[in-house]
Amino acid sequence: MSTPYEARILRVLDHIYENPAGDLSLDALADVAAVSRFHWHRCFRAMTGETCAQAVRRIRLHRAAAMLVQTDRPIPEISAACGYPSPSSFSRAFRTVFGRPPGQFRKKGTLRLPSIPRKSGDRQMYDVDVTTHPTRRLAAIPHKGPYFEISQAYEKLAALAGARTLWPQVKGCLGVFYDDPDTTPAAELSSHAALEVGPETPLAPPLEEISLEGGKVAVLRLKGPYSGLAPAYAYLYGTWLPQSGEEPRDTPSHEIYLNSPDDSAPEDLLTDICIPLA
């Protein structure tokens, strides 16, 4: 049975095919899909097995290959029509995929079907609950870079909480993640390491105050080491969300850490992965 998310993927693929020289940036495709930019790219990757950027590159180059074999249009014209800023950048990209530069490909005159990404294996199943969360006030330290290196920000956060005697007022530990690691270079990923505190807790730099809006959320509780987060996210975005009938809110996903590696074995760690819902 077709779902709204399947229809969105088909709409995005049609848009790419019909506008190879247009704005096919990640945010532009999220607008075509009519899904929050915080969540669309994770959904696309989890459902199709490739990122939006990989789909754009694959489709553009296949369109170019078809033009080379089936028309006599000049190569610079084909390059521009398929969204490449220069014939040299087009030639490099084309050779990487097809094994020969555009001119040689045209002379050979053979066109093959585009390679279609295939998702491998069956996904592990997880329980997901839809519930309501309160608005949370967070004391946070920003982190820029790979998500697995956010521990540096947590070290600073813990040191400040200790120096300012904030621990008695802390209600929980969270991570807020603004980018999709499958589509954003690791060095450009943005996140916050955060502690939930009450309205009476004074916050001063370098702590940043963040308000995490309350409301309906989908919560997947992961039991086990943090290395299990990636497949859990893939299930949440690629299987549960498309079949749920729910729409993600235009706010980032976040994680709530219910215990700590300091006092829990890796197999006993509990993490709530949360997607805010409209």
C-alpha angles and dihedrals in degrees: 000000000000119000132201089252092056089051089051093052091050090048091052093048090050090050092052092049092047097043108035092151094044133093103296097164118144093256092047091054090048087056091051089050091046091225128124112273088230091066112019098081093050089051093049094048094045094047101041105028094238136074122250089251091054091049091050092050094046094048095044092052094046090051088050092049091052091050092049093054101034102038139039095226113142115262094241088054092050090047092055093042090056096050103261116139095216139013090243094057089045092051093051093049093044094050092050091058103032100032096236136059119266095260094055091044090055092051092052090051098202120134122193129192115268116263108256119211115240125202111228127225133343119299123240112252121238134186114248124190127197109216142145124262127196123239108272129210110215134198103208147180117205122234127198118192140034112000092229088063094058088104087087090063091047090053090056091044092052092047092052092045090053095045092049095041091238098140096092088058097047115112100181149337122252144170122213116202122196104180139052109246090209093061105026123071109253093241091057099049113122126206144146129231104213148181121204112235136172127258091259095059112105114228125195134170136319081036112081122211115228128181111212104203116233127225139094116352139174110229126196111187111210119199113197141039122340089249085078093064096089097057090042091055090047091055094045094051101029103040114011102040097048091050097041101074087229128128122217118237120239093258130094127266119254141192128226115205109212095187138006139246085234092073106012132069115242092252090054098051114122122205127175112210107203131198113186110229130209 
